[in-house]
């Protein structure tokens, strides 16, 4: 398994663990009124866990082609990993407090969105060339 796949899958598992923890905290009476944690939970589960597991497995399973340089992952895959995770972490730090300190956290919230989009875009650029049909042998 390539190193980049291990990083995507392990970070996905961490986001699952923290997502369940955030959901458990938000279920305490009176706590959800102070901080809106449900959007953080959904982003941890949807983008943090499910999407990263899918990315890690697809980078592992789809053939790299003949011009693959590294078994540890390409620069594009690493950019995808770091920008997606940094964007998610910025979102988790800024989103619950966005309604209280809008002026302070608006820039970090917007940066988190841009980083997440960049991560997904880099992943698409990395995986797209791998989606070629396998030539069939004539019967």
Secondary structure by P-SEA (a helix, b strand, c coil): ccaaaaaaaaaaaaaaaaaaaaaaaaacccccccccaaaaaaaaaacccaaaaaaaaaaaccccccccccccccaaaaaaaaaaaaaaaaaaaccccccccccccaaaaaaaaaaaaaaaaaaaaaacccccccccccc
